[in-house]
């Protein structure tokens, strides 16, 4: 009977220990909500508003010592492109590529579009 209690206790500790970790690897800020709003409620998430939110979130992420999530810089680059800020768009695409090498093919295509 005693081994059953030990196994149950260890199992409960592992289960509860897994639930205790609520910190995220990335600083998400407004990113997910803005992307959602962009497609569902476009008037609520204009390019200007999203850039403002994302630039502020980027600063908060730096202050918190956390990286921004995959796609953050790519989306910011797309918004800069929409606003005609091509140098900032290129910088964002290059940053996305450097931080997430698996995005290199797509980011290279976006950069080529900027150049052509």
C-alpha positions, 0 to 999 in steps of 0.5 A: 500500500505504501508504494501506491501512495508514493507513486500517487504523490510523485505523480501529483507533484509532477502534474502540479509542477507542470502547471506552475510554469506560466512564464512565456518564452516570448514577449507577445504584447499586442501582436496576436490581438492586432493580427486577429483584429487586422483580419476581423475588424480592419478599422480597429487595427490600422497599419499605423495603430499596429506599428505604434503598438508593436514598436511599444511592445518591442521596447517592453520586450527589451525591458523585460529581457525577452525576445519577440515571437516568430513572425513579429518582425516580419509582420512589422516589416509588412506594416512598414511596407504598407506605409511606404517605409521601405528601409524600415521594412527591409530592416525588420525582414532582415531581423526576422531572418537573423532571429529565426533562420527557418524564415530565411527563404520567405524573408529573402523573397520579401527583400527581393520584392523591396528591391524590385 
